[in-house]
């Protein structure tokens, strides 16, 4: 789309509760007693630093999807 490349990672798990979605990328937010809450935050910051974006996409019927959208190859090469 618009010369961008997208990578989608999907699973068929229980999904993410709607109440949690607004907090997904906040540093130190976790629903796991063993997590640090930094994984999605760091992943999104790395994407941004490289001109890409990382977003959560809700999946009807369960599961979840995280989408990385980045500039197409032609925009990264010198002219």
HELIX and SHEET records of a PDB file:
HELIX    1   1 UNK A   18  UNK A   21  1                                   4    
HELIX    2   2 UNK A   39  UNK A   49  1                                  11    
HELIX    3   3 UNK A   73  UNK A   76  1                                   4    
SHEET    1   A 3 UNK A   4  UNK A  11  0                                        
SHEET    2   A 3 UNK A  64  UNK A  71 -1                                        
SHEET    3   A 3 UNK A  53  UNK A  58 -1                                        
END                                                                             
